[in-house]
Amino acid sequence: MTHSFPLSKLAVCIKQVPVAAAVEFDELRGTIQREGVPSEVSSFDVRALLGALLFRHKEAPDARLAVYTMGPPQAVEALRYCLALGADEAFHLCDRAFAGSDTLATARALSDVLRRQRPDIAFFGRNSTDSETGHVGAQVAELLGWPQITAIQELHLLGPGRVSAVRQIDEGMELVQAELPVIITAAEDFAEERYPSKEEREQVRGRRVVQISLAELDVPSRDRYGFSGSPTMVDGIRVVSEPARRGILLENEDLATQLRIFQEFLASAPKGVESRSQKPLPAPSVGETPDARILVVTEMLGRELRPVSLELLGKAAWLGTTMSAQVEAFVMGPNASSQVPTLAAHGASVAHVMEGRGLVLGTEELTHVLSRLIAQREPRIVVFPSTSASRDVAPRVAARLDAGLTSDCVDLEIDESGTLVQHKAAFGDNAVALIRSRTLPEMATVRPGMLEAAAPDWSRRAAVMRVDPNGLPRARTSILERIVTEDQAVRSLESDETVIGVGMGIGSVSNISVVERLAKHLGAGIGATRKVADAGWLPRQCQVGLSGRAVSPEMYIALGVRGAYEHIVGMRRSGIVIAVNNDPDAMIFDHADLGIVQDCMAFITRLLEPEPLDVAAVQFGR
Ligand SMILES: Cc1cc2nc3c(=O)[nH]c(=O)nc-3n(C[C@H](O)[C@H](O)[C@H](O)COP(=O)(O)OP(=O)(O)OC[C@H]3O[C@@H](n4cnc5c(N)ncnc54)[C@H](O)[C@@H]3O)c2cc1C
């Protein structure tokens, strides 16, 4: 496909979602009450649209910008909202045949329409705020055969047929270049939030929205769309209840008394805060048939395996026992073969090793390698870590193999019929959807820190199978630079036993160093509210909540955090919550075991100086 320069067409794909804060969860019945709940355009999609408009203004002033959605008749309102924000035209894929589509069936319909419309760039939000999969952009890219750049915060036109973008990754940022046409997914920082004015809404009231039915897509078969064409199905919903909180509020006590009670509270904390104990590895299973294999796609962080890789191996070993399946691991990197003993000790019987000097594969090349490996080995189950890299690759592999994928699982189990049940957090962790695949392999990405690595058995050995690093497709994206944040606390947030949540109440960026001292003292990770990340006081990767990450440490210490719903959903699974806030009515106290009404900097400064209380010793019972 050749591309004109300057650009002539931009597309933005959006989803209408229920307003998360208005959805009611019935913990007893395990149901989600959506009726009568207002809808909105998913917030990352709004950023995608606003960023695309800005990009057009600066770099492609002649391009027409169209918005697309697939959804029920009422989704026309979401498209009108986008017209009010500045889109030129709107297309609505609306047909009963689309009802019940999962992400792959949705991606098929959107890619069918984009193939005909031939935009230069198609923008999506990083993920939707209801189902939070982040699949659709990557799967549309795969189905169209285009490159993708996900979670971007900046985009520039480099010249004929090329763009460069700054994208957010788990460890920092990447500067990436890609050929057009390209799929872009937007992070929050791609554009500032904006709402249409009353006048803008009035102006688009009667504007035409083009309706597209399945028949108009002129596709060879109808059975790849809607519920029946979806490779995954939701089998039930479990509403997650927040642990009962002790609700102690220290309002009138002086600072010294508050510190003493804080210390006593930690010492008498009812929940176990000792290190998570490791289960031993079960005896290895022998995969006698091809479908009795579980493939774990591992990832490296520098020269080490990421901890989540070992968590996945531990889970796979236990699933393998239930279904008599052998665990196989894929490892890639310049020193990949040196990881084989570790993979074996954590449960892998076979290690697929891809090694080469300076070997770094992009999403498309890795999709090719993994799809080929899966076709050869025919595993029943494939699991990936839910990291920025794997969340790019797994949806493409699933789309290429026509397989179901569930992302960001918090657990996996095998039911009595031998099917993999994938537990997926949704609605900002308020609910867990139980999802099954109707296709093989059953594929899932799993959130770091949710599963336990088994205690290693260093007497185990794994057979090594080499994966050929040659014959890869030509790369259409390239990483020009990677800026990795040095902050270890940022990297490990999901697996930290203690997380300090930093809110605007700490007062200024200069106080971050004091928080860091406290974090070091407690061996804690550092999280942030969105406002703190917006202000640049802490990296975006620290953001906890609806549009950030979810954490479930044994202890969460909220400093100067108001307790907005969007923040709470990211930390509500924490074991013990302690909050320090100078407003006795702050919402965070409704979610805390211990609330301390105090200036948070005065509190932590006193905690650290002149003789720091040995909080860590109290906490871990040393
Ligand atoms: C679509 C959408 C998605 C969002 N996603 C997220 C998300 O992922 N994560 C997130 O966190 N937010 C998110 N938000 C934003 C959220 O609604 C809140 O605006 C944000 O969490 C508030 O941050 P804060 O508590 O740091 O700041 P503020 O609301 O400014 O609260 C500061 C708090 O500090 C207290 N305080 C002030 N001074 C002191 C002091 N000296 N000592 C002690 N306490 C003090 C105040 O009493 C107040 O309670 C989202 C919003 C939307 C609309």
The ligand as a MOL file (V3000), in Angstrom:
LIG
                    3D

  0  0  0     0  0            999 V3000
M  V30 BEGIN CTAB
M  V30 COUNTS 53 58 0 0 0
M  V30 BEGIN ATOM
M  V30 1 C -11.4970 8.8930 33.7240 0
M  V30 2 C -10.6880 9.1950 34.9510 0
M  V30 3 C -9.6800 8.3260 35.3010 0
M  V30 4 C -8.9170 8.5740 36.4520 0
M  V30 5 N -7.9490 7.6910 36.7960 0
M  V30 6 C -7.2680 7.8750 37.9480 0
M  V30 7 C -6.2850 6.9320 38.3750 0
M  V30 8 O -5.9870 5.9510 37.6900 0
M  V30 9 N -5.6600 7.1550 39.5460 0
M  V30 10 C -5.9270 8.2460 40.3360 0
M  V30 11 O -5.3110 8.3890 41.4080 0
M  V30 12 N -6.8280 9.1640 39.9460 0
M  V30 13 C -7.4930 9.0120 38.7680 0
M  V30 14 N -8.3860 9.9540 38.3740 0
M  V30 15 C -8.4160 11.2270 39.1150 0
M  V30 16 C -9.1880 11.1660 40.4220 0
M  V30 17 O -10.5510 11.4320 40.1580 0
M  V30 18 C -8.6470 12.2380 41.4290 0
M  V30 19 O -8.6600 13.5000 40.8110 0
M  V30 20 C -7.2320 11.9740 41.9360 0
M  V30 21 O -7.1030 10.6390 42.3950 0
M  V30 22 C -6.9540 12.9190 43.1140 0
M  V30 23 O -5.6110 12.8740 43.4540 0
M  V30 24 P -5.1190 13.3350 44.9070 0
M  V30 25 O -5.8830 12.5890 45.9380 0
M  V30 26 O -3.6380 13.2380 44.9060 0
M  V30 27 O -5.3990 14.8910 44.8860 0
M  V30 28 P -6.5030 15.8620 45.5460 0
M  V30 29 O -7.8510 15.5220 45.0570 0
M  V30 30 O -5.9830 17.2040 45.2690 0
M  V30 31 O -6.4270 15.5170 47.0670 0
M  V30 32 C -5.3490 15.8470 47.8820 0
M  V30 33 C -5.6440 15.3440 49.2730 0
M  V30 34 O -4.5400 15.6810 50.0970 0
M  V30 35 C -5.0160 16.1900 51.3280 0
M  V30 36 N -4.0070 17.1040 51.8610 0
M  V30 37 C -3.7120 18.3630 51.4600 0
M  V30 38 N -2.6950 18.8500 52.1750 0
M  V30 39 C -2.3270 17.8920 53.0370 0
M  V30 40 C -1.3340 17.7940 54.0170 0
M  V30 41 N -0.4880 18.8040 54.2660 0
M  V30 42 N -1.2290 16.6420 54.7240 0
M  V30 43 C -2.0850 15.6130 54.5060 0
M  V30 44 N -3.0440 15.6550 53.5720 0
M  V30 45 C -3.1630 16.7740 52.8400 0
M  V30 46 C -6.3190 16.8770 51.0050 0
M  V30 47 O -7.1450 16.9050 52.1600 0
M  V30 48 C -6.8830 15.9650 49.9080 0
M  V30 49 O -7.6740 14.9440 50.4810 0
M  V30 50 C -9.1660 9.7200 37.2430 0
M  V30 51 C -10.1980 10.5960 36.8850 0
M  V30 52 C -10.9490 10.3390 35.7530 0
M  V30 53 C -12.0530 11.2850 35.3970 0
M  V30 END ATOM
M  V30 BEGIN BOND
M  V30 1 1 1 2
M  V30 2 1 2 3
M  V30 3 2 2 52
M  V30 4 2 3 4
M  V30 5 1 4 5
M  V30 6 1 4 50
M  V30 7 2 5 6
M  V30 8 1 6 7
M  V30 9 1 6 13
M  V30 10 2 7 8
M  V30 11 1 7 9
M  V30 12 1 9 10
M  V30 13 2 10 11
M  V30 14 1 10 12
M  V30 15 2 12 13
M  V30 16 1 13 14
M  V30 17 1 14 15
M  V30 18 1 14 50
M  V30 19 1 15 16
M  V30 20 1 16 17
M  V30 21 1 16 18
M  V30 22 1 18 19
M  V30 23 1 18 20
M  V30 24 1 20 21
M  V30 25 1 20 22
M  V30 26 1 22 23
M  V30 27 1 23 24
M  V30 28 2 24 25
M  V30 29 1 24 26
M  V30 30 1 24 27
M  V30 31 1 27 28
M  V30 32 2 28 29
M  V30 33 1 28 30
M  V30 34 1 28 31
M  V30 35 1 31 32
M  V30 36 1 32 33
M  V30 37 1 33 34
M  V30 38 1 33 48
M  V30 39 1 34 35
M  V30 40 1 35 36
M  V30 41 1 35 46
M  V30 42 1 36 37
M  V30 43 1 36 45
M  V30 44 2 37 38
M  V30 45 1 38 39
M  V30 46 1 39 40
M  V30 47 2 39 45
M  V30 48 1 40 41
M  V30 49 2 40 42
M  V30 50 1 42 43
M  V30 51 2 43 44
M  V30 52 1 44 45
M  V30 53 1 46 47
M  V30 54 1 46 48
M  V30 55 1 48 49
M  V30 56 2 50 51
M  V30 57 1 51 52
M  V30 58 1 52 53
M  V30 END BOND
M  V30 END CTAB
M  END
